[in-house]
Amino acid sequence: MLRLAVLGHPIAHSLSPAMHRYALGSLGLKGSYEAWETPLEALKDRLEEVRQGYRGVNLTIPLKEAALPFLDWVSPKAQAIGAVNTVLSVEGLEEPGGVGVEA
């Protein structure tokens, strides 16, 4: 089962969970997509939670920029931009763990 989330502060207004749950269902994929209230000062701990069973998360501003130091690997494009939109938890890569992916 895919476990996904969006992190932000404030996040209660986000339409991301409804849109992504619909997409998962439409594609016949089993999964969840949650909204996690994540103030900037809680980001590092939240990303550690992602490593413990989540496939990935989307980030809102200012978390997009603040996440970079906590990731194991960041794509060259995301490095150039200075921000990531999506963080994947990936096993089996040369750089396992949190991966910054620009979107």
The first five atom37 places (N, CA, C, CB, O) and aatype in JSON, in Angstrom:
{
  "aatype": [12, 10, 1, 10, 0, 19, 10, 7, 8, 14, 9, 0, 8, 15, 10, 15, 14, 0, 12, 8, 1, 18, 0, 10, 7, 15, 10, 7, 10, 11, 7, 15, 18, 6, 0, 17, 6, 16, 14, 10, 6, 0, 10, 11, 3, 1, 10, 6, 6, 19, 1, 5, 7, 18, 1, 7, 19, 2, 10, 16, 9, 14, 10, 11, 6, 0, 0, 10, 14, 13, 10, 3, 17, 19, 15, 14, 11, 0, 5, 0, 9, 7, 0, 19, 2, 16, 19, 10, 15, 19, 6, 7, 10, 6, 6, 14, 7, 7, 19, 7, 19, 6, 0],
  "atom_mask": [
    [1, 1, 1, 1, 1],
    [1, 1, 1, 1, 1],
    [1, 1, 1, 1, 1],
    [1, 1, 1, 1, 1],
    [1, 1, 1, 1, 1],
    [1, 1, 1, 1, 1],
    [1, 1, 1, 1, 1],
    [1, 1, 1, 0, 1],
    [1, 1, 1, 1, 1],
    [1, 1, 1, 1, 1],
    [1, 1, 1, 1, 1],
    [1, 1, 1, 1, 1],
    [1, 1, 1, 1, 1],
    [1, 1, 1, 1, 1],
    [1, 1, 1, 1, 1],
    [1, 1, 1, 1, 1],
    [1, 1, 1, 1, 1],
    [1, 1, 1, 1, 1],
    [1, 1, 1, 1, 1],
    [1, 1, 1, 1, 1],
    [1, 1, 1, 1, 1],
    [1, 1, 1, 1, 1],
    [1, 1, 1, 1, 1],
    [1, 1, 1, 1, 1],
    [1, 1, 1, 0, 1],
    [1, 1, 1, 1, 1],
    [1, 1, 1, 1, 1],
    [1, 1, 1, 0, 1],
    [1, 1, 1, 1, 1],
    [1, 1, 1, 1, 1],
    [1, 1, 1, 0, 1],
    [1, 1, 1, 1, 1],
    [1, 1, 1, 1, 1],
    [1, 1, 1, 1, 1],
    [1, 1, 1, 1, 1],
    [1, 1, 1, 1, 1],
    [1, 1, 1, 1, 1],
    [1, 1, 1, 1, 1],
    [1, 1, 1, 1, 1],
    [1, 1, 1, 1, 1],
    [1, 1, 1, 1, 1],
    [1, 1, 1, 1, 1],
    [1, 1, 1, 1, 1],
    [1, 1, 1, 1, 1],
    [1, 1, 1, 1, 1],
    [1, 1, 1, 1, 1],
    [1, 1, 1, 1, 1],
    [1, 1, 1, 1, 1],
    [1, 1, 1, 1, 1],
    [1, 1, 1, 1, 1],
    [1, 1, 1, 1, 1],
    [1, 1, 1, 1, 1],
    [1, 1, 1, 0, 1],
    [1, 1, 1, 1, 1],
    [1, 1, 1, 1, 1],
    [1, 1, 1, 0, 1],
    [1, 1, 1, 1, 1],
    [1, 1, 1, 1, 1],
    [1, 1, 1, 1, 1],
    [1, 1, 1, 1, 1],
    [1, 1, 1, 1, 1],
    [1, 1, 1, 1, 1],
    [1, 1, 1, 1, 1],
    [1, 1, 1, 1, 1],
    [1, 1, 1, 1, 1],
    [1, 1, 1, 1, 1],
    [1, 1, 1, 1, 1],
    [1, 1, 1, 1, 1],
    [1, 1, 1, 1, 1],
    [1, 1, 1, 1, 1],
    [1, 1, 1, 1, 1],
    [1, 1, 1, 1, 1],
    [1, 1, 1, 1, 1],
    [1, 1, 1, 1, 1],
    [1, 1, 1, 1, 1],
    [1, 1, 1, 1, 1],
    [1, 1, 1, 1, 1],
    [1, 1, 1, 1, 1],
    [1, 1, 1, 1, 1],
    [1, 1, 1, 1, 1],
    [1, 1, 1, 1, 1],
    [1, 1, 1, 0, 1],
    [1, 1, 1, 1, 1],
    [1, 1, 1, 1, 1],
    [1, 1, 1, 1, 1],
    [1, 1, 1, 1, 1],
    [1, 1, 1, 1, 1],
    [1, 1, 1, 1, 1],
    [1, 1, 1, 1, 1],
    [1, 1, 1, 1, 1],
    [1, 1, 1, 1, 1],
    [1, 1, 1, 0, 1],
    [1, 1, 1, 1, 1],
    [1, 1, 1, 1, 1],
    [1, 1, 1, 1, 1],
    [1, 1, 1, 1, 1],
    [1, 1, 1, 0, 1],
    [1, 1, 1, 0, 1],
    [1, 1, 1, 1, 1],
    [1, 1, 1, 0, 1],
    [1, 1, 1, 1, 1],
    [1, 1, 1, 1, 1],
    [1, 1, 1, 1, 1]
  ],
  "atom_positions": [
    [[0.84, -1.18, 0.0], [0.0, 0.0, 0.0], [0.89, 1.24, 0.0], [-0.96, 0.0, 1.22], [1.84, 1.33, 0.77]],
    [[0.58, 2.19, -0.85], [1.31, 3.45, -0.9], [0.84, 4.36, 0.24], [1.11, 4.16, -2.27], [-0.35, 4.59, 0.4]],
    [[1.78, 4.84, 1.01], [1.46, 5.82, 2.06], [2.1, 7.13, 1.64], [1.98, 5.36, 3.48], [3.32, 7.23, 1.5]],
    [[1.24, 8.14, 1.43], [1.67, 9.44, 0.91], [1.08, 10.54, 1.78], [1.26, 9.62, -0.57], [0.11, 10.32, 2.51]],
    [[1.67, 11.75, 1.7], [1.15, 12.86, 2.48], [1.62, 14.18, 1.87], [1.6, 12.76, 3.95], [2.52, 14.22, 1.04]],
    [[0.97, 15.26, 2.32], [1.43, 16.61, 2.02], [1.75, 17.25, 3.37], [0.35, 17.44, 1.21], [0.98, 17.12, 4.32]],
    [[2.88, 17.94, 3.44], [3.32, 18.6, 4.66], [3.24, 20.1, 4.45], [4.76, 18.16, 5.05], [3.66, 20.61, 3.41]],
    [[2.71, 20.8, 5.44], [2.64, 22.25, 5.34], [2.1, 22.86, 6.62], [0.0, 0.0, 0.0], [1.69, 22.16, 7.54]],
    [[2.11, 24.19, 6.65], [1.57, 24.93, 7.79], [1.17, 26.32, 7.33], [2.61, 25.02, 8.95], [2.03, 27.14, 7.0]],
    [[-0.12, 26.6, 7.29], [-1.25, 25.72, 7.59], [-1.52, 24.77, 6.43], [-2.52, 26.55, 7.9], [-1.09, 25.02, 5.3]],
    [[-2.22, 23.66, 6.71], [-2.45, 22.66, 5.67], [-3.9, 22.2, 5.6], [-1.54, 21.47, 5.91], [-4.28, 21.51, 4.65]],
    [[-4.72, 22.55, 6.57], [-6.11, 22.06, 6.63], [-6.91, 22.41, 5.37], [-6.81, 22.62, 7.85], [-7.84, 21.69, 5.02]],
    [[-6.57, 23.5, 4.71], [-7.3, 23.95, 3.52], [-6.91, 23.2, 2.24], [-7.08, 25.43, 3.32], [-7.57, 23.35, 1.21]],
    [[-5.86, 22.42, 2.3], [-5.3, 21.8, 1.09], [-6.27, 20.83, 0.42], [-4.01, 21.07, 1.43], [-6.92, 20.02, 1.09]],
    [[-6.35, 20.93, -0.89], [-7.15, 19.99, -1.68], [-6.34, 18.78, -2.11], [-7.72, 20.7, -2.9], [-6.88, 17.85, -2.71]],
    [[-5.05, 18.78, -1.81], [-4.18, 17.68, -2.24], [-4.66, 16.3, -1.79], [-2.79, 17.9, -1.72], [-4.67, 15.38, -2.61]],
    [[-5.07, 16.12, -0.53], [-5.52, 14.78, -0.15], [-6.69, 14.28, -0.99], [-5.9, 14.78, 1.31], [-6.68, 13.14, -1.45]],
    [[-7.69, 15.1, -1.19], [-8.86, 14.68, -1.98], [-8.46, 14.35, -3.42], [-9.94, 15.77, -1.97], [-8.9, 13.35, -3.97]],
    [[-7.63, 15.2, -4.02], [-7.2, 14.97, -5.41], [-6.38, 13.7, -5.53], [-6.4, 16.17, -5.92], [-6.6, 12.9, -6.45]],
    [[-5.44, 13.5, -4.63], [-4.56, 12.33, -4.72], [-5.29, 11.03, -4.36], [-3.36, 12.51, -3.81], [-5.01, 9.99, -4.95]],
    [[-6.21, 11.09, -3.4], [-7.01, 9.89, -3.1], [-7.85, 9.49, -4.3], [-7.91, 10.14, -1.87], [-7.96, 8.31, -4.63]],
    [[-8.43, 10.48, -4.96], [-9.22, 10.2, -6.16], [-8.33, 9.57, -7.24], [-9.88, 11.51, -6.7], [-8.72, 8.59, -7.88]],
    [[-7.15, 10.12, -7.43], [-6.23, 9.59, -8.44], [-5.82, 8.16, -8.1], [-4.97, 10.48, -8.55], [-5.78, 7.3, -8.99]],
    [[-5.51, 7.89, -6.85], [-5.15, 6.53, -6.45], [-6.28, 5.56, -6.77], [-4.81, 6.48, -4.95], [-6.06, 4.5, -7.35]],
    [[-7.5, 5.94, -6.4], [-8.65, 5.09, -6.66], [-8.91, 4.89, -8.13], [0.0, 0.0, 0.0], [-9.22, 3.78, -8.57]],
    [[-8.77, 5.95, -8.9], [-9.0, 5.87, -10.35], [-8.0, 4.95, -11.03], [-8.92, 7.25, -10.98], [-8.31, 4.3, -12.02]],
    [[-6.8, 4.9, -10.49], [-5.76, 4.04, -11.04], [-5.78, 2.63, -10.46], [-4.4, 4.67, -10.8], [-4.98, 1.78, -10.84]],
    [[-6.7, 2.4, -9.54], [-6.78, 1.08, -8.93], [-5.65, 0.78, -7.97], [0.0, 0.0, 0.0], [-5.32, -0.39, -7.73]],
    [[-5.03, 1.82, -7.43], [-3.91, 1.65, -6.5], [-4.39, 1.72, -5.06], [-2.82, 2.71, -6.75], [-5.22, 2.56, -4.72]],
    [[-3.88, 0.86, -4.23], [-4.19, 0.9, -2.8], [-3.23, 1.86, -2.14], [-4.12, -0.52, -2.16], [-2.01, 1.71, -2.24]],
    [[-3.79, 2.83, -1.45], [-2.92, 3.79, -0.79], [-3.69, 4.8, 0.01], [0.0, 0.0, 0.0], [-4.92, 4.85, -0.01]],
    [[-2.94, 5.62, 0.73], [-3.51, 6.71, 1.5], [-2.73, 7.98, 1.19], [-3.48, 6.39, 3.03], [-1.57, 7.94, 0.81]],
    [[-3.4, 9.11, 1.36], [-2.76, 10.41, 1.18], [-3.31, 11.31, 2.27], [-3.03, 11.01, -0.27], [-4.5, 11.6, 2.31]],
    [[-2.44, 11.76, 3.15], [-2.84, 12.52, 4.32], [-2.28, 13.94, 4.26], [-2.37, 11.83, 5.6], [-1.34, 14.22, 3.52]],
    [[-2.88, 14.82, 5.04], [-2.35, 16.18, 5.23], [-1.76, 16.24, 6.63], [-3.47, 17.28, 5.03], [-2.46, 16.0, 7.62]],
    [[-0.48, 16.56, 6.72], [0.2, 16.65, 8.01], [0.53, 18.1, 8.32], [1.49, 15.8, 8.02], [1.27, 18.75, 7.59]],
    [[-0.03, 18.61, 9.39], [0.32, 19.94, 9.87], [1.78, 19.9, 10.3], [-0.62, 20.39, 11.06], [2.15, 19.19, 11.24]],
    [[2.62, 20.67, 9.6], [4.07, 20.61, 9.85], [4.67, 22.01, 9.84], [4.76, 19.72, 8.79], [5.02, 22.52, 8.78]],
    [[4.78, 22.63, 11.01], [5.49, 23.9, 11.07], [6.96, 23.7, 10.72], [5.34, 24.54, 12.47], [7.49, 22.59, 10.84]],
    [[7.6, 24.75, 10.31], [9.0, 24.7, 9.89], [9.9, 23.99, 10.92], [9.52, 26.1, 9.64], [10.76, 23.19, 10.55]],
    [[9.69, 24.29, 12.18], [10.56, 23.72, 13.22], [10.34, 22.21, 13.42], [10.33, 24.45, 14.53], [11.15, 21.57, 14.09]],
    [[9.27, 21.65, 12.87], [8.99, 20.21, 13.0], [9.39, 19.42, 11.75], [7.51, 19.99, 13.27], [9.23, 18.21, 11.71]],
    [[9.92, 20.11, 10.74], [10.19, 19.45, 9.45], [11.17, 18.3, 9.56], [10.71, 20.47, 8.47], [10.92, 17.22, 9.01]],
    [[12.27, 18.49, 10.24], [13.28, 17.43, 10.33], [12.68, 16.15, 10.91], [14.48, 17.89, 11.19], [12.9, 15.06, 10.38]],
    [[11.91, 16.27, 11.99], [11.29, 15.1, 12.6], [10.26, 14.46, 11.68], [10.64, 15.48, 13.93], [10.16, 13.24, 11.61]],
    [[9.49, 15.28, 10.97], [8.5, 14.74, 10.03], [9.17, 13.95, 8.92], [7.65, 15.88, 9.42], [8.69, 12.88, 8.54]],
    [[10.28, 14.44, 8.41], [10.98, 13.72, 7.35], [11.53, 12.39, 7.86], [12.11, 14.57, 6.77], [11.64, 11.43, 7.1]],
    [[11.88, 12.33, 9.13], [12.29, 11.04, 9.71], [11.11, 10.08, 9.73], [12.84, 11.25, 11.14], [11.29, 8.88, 9.52]],
    [[9.9, 10.59, 10.0], [8.71, 9.74, 9.96], [8.47, 9.19, 8.56], [7.47, 10.53, 10.43], [8.04, 8.05, 8.39]],
    [[8.76, 10.01, 7.55], [8.59, 9.57, 6.16], [9.46, 8.35, 5.89], [8.94, 10.72, 5.17], [9.05, 7.42, 5.21]],
    [[10.66, 8.37, 6.43], [11.57, 7.23, 6.24], [11.01, 5.94, 6.84], [12.93, 7.54, 6.87], [11.42, 4.84, 6.45]],
    [[10.09, 6.05, 7.77], [9.58, 4.89, 8.49], [8.26, 4.38, 7.9], [9.38, 5.24, 9.96], [7.33, 4.08, 8.65]],
    [[8.18, 4.27, 6.6], [7.02, 3.62, 6.03], [6.21, 4.41, 5.02], [0.0, 0.0, 0.0], [5.23, 3.89, 4.48]],
    [[6.59, 5.63, 4.75], [5.89, 6.41, 3.72], [6.67, 6.34, 2.42], [5.71, 7.88, 4.17], [7.9, 6.32, 2.42]],
    [[5.95, 6.32, 1.33], [6.58, 6.29, 0.01], [7.05, 7.67, -0.4], [5.61, 5.74, -1.04], [8.05, 7.82, -1.11]],
    [[6.32, 8.7, 0.07], [6.74, 10.05, -0.26], [5.78, 11.1, 0.25], [0.0, 0.0, 0.0], [4.67, 10.8, 0.69]],
    [[6.24, 12.35, 0.17], [5.42, 13.49, 0.59], [5.63, 14.65, -0.37], [5.76, 13.91, 2.03], [6.67, 14.77, -1.02]],
    [[4.62, 15.49, -0.44], [4.72, 16.77, -1.12], [4.91, 17.84, -0.07], [3.45, 17.06, -2.0], [4.46, 17.69, 1.07]],
    [[5.58, 18.92, -0.44], [5.87, 20.0, 0.5], [5.26, 21.31, 0.02], [7.38, 20.15, 0.68], [5.17, 21.56, -1.18]],
    [[4.85, 22.14, 0.99], [4.4, 23.48, 0.67], [5.52, 24.46, 1.05], [3.07, 23.83, 1.42], [6.46, 24.09, 1.75]],
    [[5.4, 25.69, 0.58], [6.36, 26.75, 0.93], [6.15, 27.09, 2.41], [6.18, 28.02, 0.01], [4.99, 27.17, 2.81]],
    [[7.14, 27.3, 3.23], [8.57, 27.38, 2.98], [9.3, 26.05, 3.17], [9.17, 28.41, 3.89], [10.53, 26.01, 3.15]],
    [[8.56, 24.96, 3.34], [9.2, 23.67, 3.57], [9.99, 23.2, 2.35], [8.17, 22.63, 3.93], [10.95, 22.43, 2.49]],
    [[9.59, 23.65, 1.16], [10.27, 23.23, -0.08], [11.76, 23.57, -0.03], [9.62, 23.9, -1.3], [12.6, 22.79, -0.48]],
    [[12.08, 24.73, 0.5], [13.47, 25.17, 0.6], [14.15, 24.58, 1.84], [13.55, 26.69, 0.63], [15.31, 24.19, 1.8]],
    [[13.41, 24.54, 2.93], [13.98, 24.12, 4.21], [14.33, 22.63, 4.25], [13.01, 24.43, 5.32], [15.15, 22.23, 5.07]],
    [[13.73, 21.82, 3.39], [13.96, 20.37, 3.41], [15.33, 19.97, 2.9], [12.9, 19.68, 2.6], [15.84, 18.91, 3.27]],
    [[15.93, 20.77, 2.06], [17.18, 20.37, 1.38], [18.25, 19.81, 2.31], [17.74, 21.54, 0.65], [18.83, 18.77, 1.98]],
    [[18.56, 20.43, 3.44], [19.64, 19.9, 4.28], [19.32, 18.54, 4.92], [19.95, 20.88, 5.36], [20.23, 17.86, 5.39]],
    [[18.06, 18.16, 4.96], [17.66, 16.92, 5.63], [17.55, 15.73, 4.68], [16.35, 17.12, 6.32], [17.23, 14.62, 5.11]],
    [[17.81, 15.94, 3.4], [17.66, 14.87, 2.41], [19.0, 14.21, 2.14], [17.07, 15.43, 1.1], [20.06, 14.84, 2.22]],
    [[18.94, 12.93, 1.81], [20.16, 12.18, 1.51], [20.69, 12.49, 0.12], [19.91, 10.69, 1.64], [21.9, 12.43, -0.12]],
    [[19.8, 12.82, -0.78], [20.17, 13.08, -2.17], [19.19, 14.07, -2.75], [20.2, 11.76, -3.0], [17.99, 13.99, -2.5]],
    [[19.7, 15.0, -3.52], [18.86, 16.01, -4.17], [19.26, 16.07, -5.63], [19.01, 17.42, -3.48], [20.45, 16.11, -5.95]],
    [[18.28, 16.06, -6.51], [18.58, 16.08, -7.94], [19.32, 17.36, -8.32], [17.28, 15.94, -8.76], [19.16, 18.38, -7.64]],
    [[20.11, 17.32, -9.38], [20.82, 18.53, -9.82], [19.87, 19.7, -10.11], [21.63, 18.22, -11.05], [20.19, 20.84, -9.8]],
    [[18.72, 19.41, -10.7], [17.77, 20.5, -10.98], [17.24, 21.12, -9.7], [16.59, 19.98, -11.83], [17.14, 22.34, -9.59]],
    [[16.91, 20.28, -8.72], [16.41, 20.8, -7.45], [17.5, 21.59, -6.74], [15.91, 19.65, -6.56], [17.22, 22.6, -6.09]],
    [[18.76, 21.13, -6.85], [19.86, 21.88, -6.25], [19.96, 23.26, -6.89], [21.19, 21.12, -6.42], [20.16, 24.26, -6.19]],
    [[19.83, 23.32, -8.21], [19.93, 24.6, -8.91], [18.78, 25.53, -8.54], [19.94, 24.38, -10.42], [18.97, 26.74, -8.4]],
    [[17.6, 24.96, -8.37], [16.42, 25.75, -8.01], [16.48, 26.16, -6.54], [15.12, 24.95, -8.28], [16.03, 27.25, -6.17]],
    [[17.05, 25.28, -5.71], [17.12, 25.55, -4.28], [15.88, 25.13, -3.52], [0.0, 0.0, 0.0], [15.61, 25.62, -2.43]],
    [[15.11, 24.21, -4.11], [13.87, 23.76, -3.48], [13.44, 22.42, -4.05], [12.75, 24.81, -3.67], [13.81, 22.05, -5.17]],
    [[12.64, 21.69, -3.26], [12.04, 20.44, -3.73], [10.54, 20.49, -3.48], [12.68, 19.2, -3.03], [10.09, 21.08, -2.49]],
    [[9.79, 19.88, -4.36], [8.34, 19.79, -4.2], [7.95, 18.44, -3.62], [7.64, 20.02, -5.55], [6.98, 18.34, -2.87]],
    [[8.7, 17.42, -3.98], [8.37, 16.05, -3.61], [9.58, 15.38, -2.98], [7.88, 15.25, -4.84], [10.7, 15.51, -3.47]],
    [[9.34, 14.66, -1.9], [10.39, 13.89, -1.25], [9.95, 12.43, -1.3], [10.63, 14.36, 0.23], [8.86, 12.08, -0.85]],
    [[10.81, 11.59, -1.84], [10.53, 10.16, -1.95], [11.39, 9.4, -0.97], [10.76, 9.66, -3.38], [12.55, 9.74, -0.75]],
    [[10.83, 8.37, -0.39], [11.6, 7.45, 0.42], [11.84, 6.23, -0.44], [10.87, 7.08, 1.77], [10.92, 5.48, -0.76]],
    [[13.1, 6.03, -0.83], [13.43, 5.0, -1.82], [14.52, 4.1, -1.27], [13.88, 5.64, -3.16], [15.57, 4.58, -0.83]],
    [[14.28, 2.81, -1.3], [15.29, 1.83, -0.91], [15.92, 1.26, -2.17], [14.68, 0.7, -0.03], [15.27, 1.18, -3.21]],
    [[17.17, 0.87, -2.08], [17.82, 0.2, -3.19], [18.52, 1.09, -4.19], [0.0, 0.0, 0.0], [19.04, 0.6, -5.19]],
    [[18.53, 2.38, -3.95], [19.29, 3.28, -4.82], [20.69, 3.43, -4.23], [18.59, 4.67, -4.95], [20.95, 3.06, -3.09]],
    [[21.58, 3.98, -5.03], [22.91, 4.26, -4.5], [22.82, 5.26, -3.35], [23.84, 4.81, -5.61], [23.63, 5.23, -2.42]],
    [[21.83, 6.13, -3.41], [21.61, 7.11, -2.37], [20.26, 6.82, -1.72], [21.66, 8.57, -2.93], [19.28, 7.48, -2.07]],
    [[20.16, 5.85, -0.78], [18.86, 5.48, -0.21], [18.34, 6.55, 0.73], [18.97, 4.17, 0.53], [19.09, 7.4, 1.2]],
    [[17.05, 6.51, 0.99], [16.43, 7.4, 1.95], [15.68, 8.51, 1.27], [0.0, 0.0, 0.0], [15.09, 8.31, 0.21]],
    [[15.7, 9.71, 1.86], [14.98, 10.83, 1.31], [15.61, 11.31, 0.02], [0.0, 0.0, 0.0], [16.83, 11.51, -0.05]],
    [[14.8, 11.48, -0.98], [15.3, 11.92, -2.28], [14.52, 13.15, -2.69], [15.17, 10.8, -3.35], [13.29, 13.11, -2.72]],
    [[15.19, 14.24, -3.0], [14.51, 15.43, -3.47], [14.24, 15.33, -4.96], [0.0, 0.0, 0.0], [15.15, 15.05, -5.75]],
    [[13.01, 15.55, -5.33], [12.63, 15.48, -6.75], [11.9, 16.77, -7.1], [11.74, 14.22, -7.05], [10.91, 17.11, -6.45]],
    [[12.39, 17.47, -8.11], [11.68, 18.68, -8.51], [10.46, 18.3, -9.31], [12.6, 19.61, -9.32], [10.48, 17.32, -10.06]],
    [[9.4, 19.05, -9.16], [8.17, 18.77, -9.9], [7.59, 20.05, -10.45], [7.14, 18.05, -9.02], [6.55, 20.02, -11.11]]
  ]
}
